[in-house]
Amino acid sequence: MEEWKEDRLLSRRGPVRCQRGFTLIELLIVMIILGLLAALVAPKMFQKVGSSRQKAAKAQISMIGTALDAYRLDCGRYPTTEEGLQALMKNPGIETWDGPYLSKEIPPDPWGRPYYYRFPGEHGEYDLYSLGADGQEGGDSENADVLSWI
């Protein structure tokens, strides 16, 4: 018990020199290691973002295509280019229309732009597509167009 009191009294008298912490060198080494790891991992992760947007656009085009097919079954034809995809949500004046054919509003493509729709299509009964990340026809990888007919 006496030793405990003595230790306690000693620690009150001056700074305790036994405190351990990280030195500046140790912190810098850890920061450099973390920076190197981030430099190696980040580019791989950003590549995945581009391909996931392409996959999301393909899934949305497929979903809209299913709604267009249901519209055609009810109305006997696909919406005209002038009626556009809005004909899936609001009756364009057709008696046999039994929509809305989508549960939510027509989403923009993953890059925030509307999908392009054309009927009659040049590549199929209708053309439904997104121009990709760059918003221009053609392109590679993330900038590639996402098309309903491929």
VEXKEDO-508948 format. One line per 5 residues: for each residue x, y, z of N, C-alpha, C, O. Coordinates in Angstrom, 3 decimals. Each point is the difference from the previous one (the first is absolute). Layout:
VEXKEDO-508948
X:Y:Z:X:Y:Z:X:Y:Z:X:Y:Z  ... $
//
This chain:
VEXKEDO-508948
0.821:-1.181:0.000:-0.821:1.181:0.000:0.868:1.249:0.000:-0.327:0.992:-0.652  1.432:-1.043:1.384:0.908:1.132:0.071:0.584:0.326:-1.376:0.153:1.169:-0.353  0.174:-2.213:-0.425:0.570:0.220:-1.329:-0.984:0.705:-0.918:0.374:0.863:-0.794  -1.620:-1.239:0.916:-1.041:0.610:-0.847:-0.115:1.491:0.296:-0.071:0.820:-0.916  0.052:-0.478:2.198:-0.074:1.412:0.375:1.236:0.745:-0.490:-0.094:1.146:-0.442 $
1.250:-1.798:0.520:1.228:0.633:-0.418:-0.010:0.267:-1.503:0.397:1.078:-0.443  -0.850:-2.060:-0.346:-0.094:0.180:-1.453:-0.949:1.125:-0.353:0.261:0.795:-0.903  -1.356:-0.738:1.621:-1.002:1.030:-0.267:0.566:1.381:0.318:-0.245:0.959:-0.732  0.986:-0.862:1.800:0.607:1.276:0.367:1.053:0.413:-1.014:0.125:1.183:-0.317  0.630:-2.142:-0.195:1.034:0.320:-0.981:-0.610:0.526:-1.290:0.546:0.918:-0.612 $
-1.655:-1.481:0.197:-0.603:0.430:-1.256:-0.589:1.398:0.105:-0.165:0.671:-1.019  -0.148:-0.228:2.198:-0.532:1.351:0.181:1.100:1.048:-0.022:-0.258:1.172:-0.275  1.465:-1.585:0.560:1.101:0.947:0.120:0.504:0.519:-1.349:0.451:1.142:-0.090  -0.520:-1.933:-0.915:0.539:0.426:-1.287:-0.606:-0.800:-1.134:-0.814:-0.897:0.222  1.213:1.224:-1.430:-0.546:-0.737:-1.143:0.449:-1.452:0.010:1.132:-0.320:0.366 $
-2.022:-0.528:-0.765:0.316:-1.415:-0.050:0.717:-0.259:-1.311:-0.514:0.326:-1.070  1.680:-0.900:1.149:0.812:-0.203:-1.188:-0.255:-1.357:-0.651:0.610:-0.309:-1.024  -1.468:-0.482:1.576:-0.254:-1.336:-0.533:-1.145:-0.006:-1.016:-0.347:-1.058:-0.524  -0.239:2.209:0.241:-1.103:0.022:-0.960:0.525:-0.385:-1.371:1.048:0.472:-0.441  -1.812:-1.353:-0.232:0.390:-0.448:-1.328:-0.974:0.568:-1.014:-1.191:0.123:0.287 $
1.665:0.214:-1.437:-0.831:0.502:-1.084:0.704:-0.266:-1.317:1.066:-0.616:-0.032  -1.659:1.076:-1.042:0.600:-0.182:-1.314:0.910:1.187:-0.302:-0.316:1.150:0.307  1.434:-1.462:-0.908:0.887:1.089:-0.408:-0.463:0.529:-1.351:-0.802:-0.629:-0.690  1.309:1.765:0.338:-0.353:0.606:-1.283:0.417:-0.903:-1.157:-0.725:-0.100:-0.990  1.852:-0.543:1.094:0.487:-0.913:-1.043:-0.969:-1.169:-0.168:-0.332:-0.366:-1.128 $
-0.119:-0.218:2.221:-0.938:-1.124:-0.079:-1.300:0.430:-0.674:-0.541:-0.730:-0.830  0.042:1.910:1.184:-1.227:0.495:-0.621:0.187:0.247:-1.495:-0.889:-0.308:-0.795  2.028:0.857:0.409:0.277:0.230:-1.419:0.075:-1.310:-0.780:-0.499:-0.081:-1.122  1.112:-0.931:1.699:0.099:-1.304:-0.665:-1.385:-0.590:-0.218:-0.285:-0.525:-1.076  -0.577:0.603:2.083:-1.368:-0.516:-0.127:-0.752:0.769:-1.091:-0.716:-0.598:-0.803 $
0.881:1.927:0.778:-0.677:0.810:-1.015:0.471:-0.370:-1.408:-0.809:-0.066:-0.926  2.102:-0.173:0.763:0.540:-0.382:-1.308:-0.554:-1.350:-0.423:-0.373:-0.176:-1.160  0.314:-0.772:2.071:-0.545:-1.330:-0.321:-1.465:0.116:-0.413:-0.412:-0.609:-0.988  -0.375:1.380:1.731:-1.412:0.185:-0.356:-0.144:0.677:-1.356:-0.879:-0.365:-0.781  1.728:1.343:0.491:-0.037:0.673:-1.297:0.314:-0.954:-1.141:-0.654:0.040:-1.043 $
1.652:-0.899:1.233:0.343:-0.983:-1.029:-1.142:-0.990:-0.230:-0.313:-0.337:-1.142  -0.303:-0.123:2.219:-1.130:-0.919:-0.141:-1.155:0.667:-0.745:-0.618:-0.615:-0.868  0.328:1.866:1.205:-1.082:0.715:-0.677:0.319:0.190:-1.481:-0.889:-0.115:-0.844  2.136:0.401:0.525:0.396:0.189:-1.402:-0.138:-1.289:-0.799:-0.248:0.051:-1.205  0.401:-1.186:1.838:-0.143:-1.281:-0.688:-1.451:-0.434:-0.132:-0.382:-0.575:-1.020 $
-0.430:0.842:2.033:-1.376:-0.497:0.042:-0.978:0.931:-0.714:-0.916:-0.482:-0.667  1.080:1.788:0.786:-0.965:0.964:-0.528:-0.248:-0.156:-1.501:-1.164:-0.011:-0.399  2.173:-0.111:-0.453:-0.291:-0.142:-1.434:-0.849:-1.228:-0.323:-0.854:0.057:-0.884  1.075:-1.150:1.582:-0.804:-1.208:-0.225:-1.457:0.242:0.371:-0.907:-0.472:-0.685  0.687:1.205:1.766:-1.370:0.267:0.444:-0.726:0.928:-0.959:-1.191:-0.184:-0.252 $
1.893:1.188:-0.291:-0.640:0.938:-0.920:-0.339:-0.668:-1.327:-0.952:0.414:-0.661  1.700:-1.428:0.253:-0.346:-0.762:-1.201:-1.323:-0.722:0.204:-0.795:-0.121:-0.931  0.560:-0.355:2.134:-1.246:-0.709:0.301:-1.202:0.929:-0.069:-1.087:-0.432:-0.381  1.260:1.697:0.741:-1.104:0.960:-0.040:-0.487:0.175:-1.436:-1.206:0.003:-0.249  2.133:0.141:-0.697:-0.375:0.168:-1.407:-0.747:-1.202:-0.539:-1.024:0.158:-0.664 $
1.513:-1.354:0.936:-0.666:-1.197:-0.515:-1.339:-0.231:0.697:-0.923:-0.542:-0.609  0.803:0.939:1.862:-1.283:-0.182:0.682:-1.057:0.939:-0.569:-1.179:-0.354:-0.035  1.572:1.534:-0.407:-0.970:0.906:-0.639:-0.461:-0.576:-1.338:-1.174:0.113:-0.353  2.077:-0.720:-0.377:-0.378:-0.648:-1.262:-1.011:-1.120:0.270:-0.995:-0.129:-0.713  1.254:-0.669:1.732:-0.912:-1.098:0.342:-1.347:0.530:0.468:-1.038:-0.578:-0.325 $
1.039:1.671:1.085:-1.262:0.595:0.450:-0.806:0.505:-1.183:-1.219:-0.165:-0.034  1.889:0.784:-0.942:-0.700:0.487:-1.196:-0.606:-1.168:-0.781:-1.121:0.107:-0.497  1.841:-1.204:0.386:-0.532:-1.181:-0.700:-1.231:-0.538:0.714:-0.982:-0.371:-0.642  1.034:0.327:1.976:-1.144:-0.496:0.773:-1.209:0.924:-0.154:-1.129:-0.473:-0.133  1.360:1.784:0.151:-1.111:0.943:-0.164:-0.592:-0.090:-1.400:-1.220:0.057:-0.155 $
2.053:-0.195:-0.859:-0.500:-0.142:-1.374:-0.830:-1.270:-0.120:-1.033:-0.006:-0.669  1.472:-1.058:1.305:-0.764:-1.250:-0.013:-1.351:0.173:0.689:-1.014:-0.499:-0.486  0.997:1.205:1.617:-1.248:0.243:0.731:-0.959:0.854:-0.836:-1.192:-0.299:-0.074  1.705:1.348:-0.546:-0.844:0.851:-0.849:-0.480:-0.790:-1.216:-1.134:0.178:-0.445  1.984:-1.044:-0.091:-0.396:-0.851:-1.134:-1.148:-0.926:0.359:-0.893:-0.224:-0.817 $
0.903:-0.318:2.028:-1.101:-0.849:0.462:-1.291:0.807:0.079:-1.065:-0.489:-0.377  1.158:1.725:0.869:-1.179:0.871:0.065:-0.504:0.344:-1.402:-1.208:0.060:-0.230  2.127:0.164:-0.698:-0.402:0.281:-1.390:-0.729:-1.194:-0.610:-0.973:0.175:-0.734  1.437:-1.385:1.035:-0.667:-1.204:-0.513:-1.410:-0.137:0.580:-0.928:-0.384:-0.711  0.766:0.695:1.996:-1.327:-0.048:0.614:-0.919:1.048:-0.639:-1.176:-0.271:-0.240 $
1.702:1.446:-0.030:-0.757:1.056:-0.677:-0.471:-0.498:-1.366:-1.157:0.189:-0.377  2.068:-0.828:-0.359:-0.335:-0.516:-1.333:-1.094:-1.067:0.062:-0.874:-0.045:-0.865  0.922:-0.809:1.881:-1.042:-1.022:0.143:-1.378:0.632:0.213:-0.998:-0.468:-0.549  0.954:1.538:1.352:-1.274:0.657:0.281:-0.468:0.884:-1.150:-1.186:0.006:-0.331  2.079:0.722:-0.264:-0.367:1.038:-0.977:0.170:-0.430:-1.447:-0.476:0.686:-0.904 $
1.139:-1.797:0.669:0.175:-0.484:-1.365:1.194:0.600:-0.724:0.257:-0.356:-1.150  0.462:1.237:1.778:1.187:0.628:-0.602:0.864:0.585:1.108:-0.440:0.161:1.138  1.678:0.154:-1.499:0.877:0.699:0.935:-0.340:1.491:-0.038:-0.599:0.467:-0.969  0.972:0.284:2.004:-0.214:1.450:-0.056:0.793:0.606:-1.162:1.090:-0.469:-0.326  -1.637:1.500:-0.284:0.733:0.682:-1.064:1.160:0.783:0.607:0.076:0.191:1.214 $
0.814:0.251:-2.078:1.119:0.817:0.471:-0.517:1.267:0.670:0.543:0.437:1.014  -1.601:0.156:-1.585:-0.572:1.221:0.566:-0.615:-0.256:1.382:0.150:0.820:0.906  -0.837:-1.948:-0.744:-0.580:-0.334:1.306:1.109:-0.282:1.011:-0.103:0.347:1.177  1.155:-0.979:-1.662:1.165:-0.281:0.825:-0.289:-0.973:1.140:-1.048:-0.643:0.048  1.989:0.562:0.845:-0.111:-0.919:1.138:-1.045:0.459:1.005:-0.431:-0.789:0.841 $
0.012:2.054:-0.912:-1.040:0.490:0.914:-1.318:-0.731:-0.218:-0.844:-0.024:0.896  0.651:-0.577:-2.077:-1.218:-0.770:-0.277:-0.106:-1.219:0.914:-1.081:-0.570:0.150  2.198:0.166:0.462:-0.036:-1.112:0.950:-0.613:0.427:1.334:-0.504:-0.833:0.753  0.551:2.133:-0.466:-0.486:0.510:1.279:-1.353:0.712:-0.110:-0.809:-0.057:0.927  0.563:0.728:-2.062:-1.240:0.751:-0.200:-0.635:-0.425:-1.303:0.680:-0.151:-1.015 $
-1.984:-0.041:1.046:-0.731:-0.437:-1.182:0.085:1.068:-1.090:-0.385:1.149:0.215  0.900:-1.545:-1.401:0.086:0.957:-1.097:-1.323:0.134:-0.765:-0.042:0.620:-1.063  -1.025:-1.193:1.596:-1.302:0.087:-0.658:-0.437:-1.294:-0.675:-0.804:0.026:-0.932  1.319:-1.132:1.387:-0.344:-1.305:-0.578:-0.971:-0.707:0.940:0.248:-0.091:1.202  -1.363:-0.412:-1.758:-1.048:-0.634:0.817:0.477:-1.230:0.749:-0.390:-0.222:1.146 $
1.225:-0.574:-1.782:0.421:-1.267:0.606:1.213:0.136:0.924:0.508:-0.995:0.516  -0.053:2.223:-0.313:1.148:0.247:0.886:-0.348:-0.461:1.399:-1.048:0.374:0.526  1.903:-1.181:0.093:-0.280:-0.539:1.334:1.184:0.231:0.934:0.394:-0.893:0.750  0.161:2.081:-0.802:1.196:0.316:0.775:-0.326:0.657:1.311:-1.167:0.015:0.392  2.099:0.509:0.278:1.395:0.165:-0.432:0.748:-1.338:-0.028:-0.303:-0.920:0.759 $
1.274:0.846:-1.648:0.724:-1.242:-0.230:1.291:-0.098:0.818:0.671:-1.032:-0.001  -0.346:2.092:0.678:1.143:-0.006:0.926:-0.507:0.431:1.367:-0.894:0.841:0.088  1.447:-1.399:0.973:-0.458:0.336:1.350:0.482:1.372:0.450:-0.613:0.615:0.873  1.705:-0.128:-1.459:0.545:1.314:0.333:0.226:0.781:-1.284:-0.121:-0.545:-1.097  0.447:1.817:1.238:0.323:0.823:-1.170:1.154:-0.619:-0.773:0.793:-0.762:0.552 $
-0.709:1.095:-1.821:1.085:-0.507:-0.838:1.309:0.603:0.505:0.147:1.221:0.038  0.795:-2.066:0.346:1.242:0.526:0.575:0.904:0.583:-1.078:-0.055:-0.423:-1.154  0.883:1.390:1.523:1.041:0.421:-0.945:1.065:-1.088:-0.059:0.044:-0.885:0.854  0.805:0.956:-1.859:1.088:-0.978:-0.049:0.948:0.249:1.178:-0.114:1.034:0.659  1.031:-1.939:-0.379:0.881:0.158:1.167:0.876:1.256:-0.021:0.615:0.339:1.012 $
-0.554:0.350:-2.149:0.779:1.232:-0.103:-0.904:1.232:0.084:0.458:1.126:-0.198  -1.749:-1.344:0.495:-0.918:1.109:0.236:-0.689:0.553:-1.228:-0.654:1.039:0.083  0.780:-1.700:-1.220:-0.649:0.473:-1.227:-1.166:-0.922:-0.359:-0.015:-1.161:0.408  -0.961:1.667:-1.167:-1.121:-0.864:-0.385:0.437:-1.053:-1.027:0.972:0.185:-0.733  -1.711:-1.281:0.707:0.229:-1.014:-1.023:-0.582:0.487:-1.323:-0.970:0.757:-0.027 $
1.577:-1.200:-1.063:-0.489:0.344:-1.333:-0.897:-1.128:-0.486:0.324:-1.179:0.150  -1.460:1.558:-0.735:-0.969:-0.987:-0.488:-0.417:0.412:-1.413:-0.227:1.176:-0.283  0.131:-2.192:-0.605:-0.412:0.254:-1.382:-0.866:-1.171:-0.481:0.387:-1.164:0.108  -1.572:1.502:-0.643:-0.870:-1.013:-0.612:-0.561:0.565:-1.295:-0.544:1.105:0.013  0.649:-1.798:-1.105:0.656:-1.304:-0.157:1.516:0.141:0.106:0.575:1.046:-0.300 $
0.034:-2.112:0.728:1.442:0.035:0.215:0.779:-0.314:-1.260:-0.529:-0.580:-0.948  1.777:0.967:0.951:0.897:-0.319:-1.106:0.651:-1.365:0.199:0.478:-0.603:-0.961  -0.455:0.108:2.206:0.697:-1.248:0.312:-0.931:-1.095:0.502:0.440:-1.128:0.222  -1.683:1.433:-0.047:-0.990:-0.945:0.500:-1.368:0.664:-0.088:-0.165:1.012:-0.680  -0.816:-1.589:1.374:-1.324:0.622:-0.028:0.055:1.403:0.590:-0.672:0.915:-0.476 $
1.470:-0.763:1.506:0.251:1.321:0.585:1.471:0.076:0.384:0.658:-1.026:0.174  -0.150:2.234:-0.044:1.363:0.222:0.478:-0.081:0.721:1.339:-0.641:1.045:0.115  1.283:-1.600:0.874:0.065:0.593:1.329:1.464:-0.046:0.419:0.610:-1.069:0.024  -0.046:2.236:0.307:1.435:0.009:0.282:0.412:1.186:0.863:-0.726:0.982:0.149  1.938:-1.122:0.417:0.669:1.055:0.760:1.335:0.251:-0.677:0.595:-0.923:-0.557 $
-0.120:2.152:0.596:1.258:0.344:-0.660:1.223:-0.174:0.891:1.096:0.410:-0.383  -1.254:-0.998:1.544:1.141:-0.279:0.873:0.479:1.223:0.757:-0.680:1.025:0.049  1.849:-1.144:0.535:0.533:1.037:0.887:0.283:1.310:-0.725:-0.194:1.074:0.569  0.652:-1.148:-1.823:0.379:1.228:-0.703:-1.183:0.702:-0.659:0.139:1.148:-0.424  -1.306:-1.802:0.323:-1.181:0.628:-0.599:0.090:0.158:-1.507:-0.779:0.749:-0.590 $
1.723:-1.447:-0.046:0.173:0.079:-1.454:-0.058:-1.397:-0.586:0.314:-0.983:0.673  -0.717:0.902:-1.930:-0.089:-1.314:-0.645:1.376:-0.632:-0.089:1.011:0.679:-0.183  -1.000:-2.004:0.320:1.249:-0.751:-0.048:0.718:0.039:1.338:-0.576:0.373:1.022  1.813:-0.755:-1.045:0.808:0.024:1.221:0.368:-1.393:0.446:-0.561:-0.994:-0.460  1.511:0.943:1.361:0.486:-1.268:0.536:-0.196:-0.039:1.496:-0.145:1.037:0.648 $
0.142:-2.231:-0.106:-0.135:-0.286:1.434:-1.115:0.818:0.633:-1.166:-0.213:-0.331  1.477:1.132:1.221:-1.023:0.759:0.716:-0.753:0.961:-0.922:-1.149:0.345:0.275  1.779:0.085:-1.356:-0.611:0.930:-0.942:-0.822:-0.714:-1.075:-0.626:0.656:-0.833  0.621:-1.981:0.841:-0.721:-0.756:-1.026:-1.504:0.183:0.160:-0.516:0.124:1.111  -0.176:-0.111:-2.256:-1.451:0.084:0.013:-0.578:-1.312:0.527:0.560:-1.072:-0.226 $
-1.690:1.171:0.934:-0.704:-1.189:0.487:-1.255:-0.109:-0.852:-0.833:0.907:0.005  0.690:-1.995:-0.728:-1.013:-0.132:-1.041:-0.967:-1.149:0.288:0.395:-1.029:0.549  -1.654:1.210:-0.920:-0.998:-1.057:0.222:0.132:-1.127:-1.007:-0.455:-1.110:0.274  1.049:1.347:-1.411:0.033:-0.995:-1.057:1.250:-0.856:0.005:0.179:-0.833:-0.889  0.681:1.018:1.861:1.200:-0.851:0.104:-0.084:-0.817:1.257:0.903:-0.785:0.288 $
//
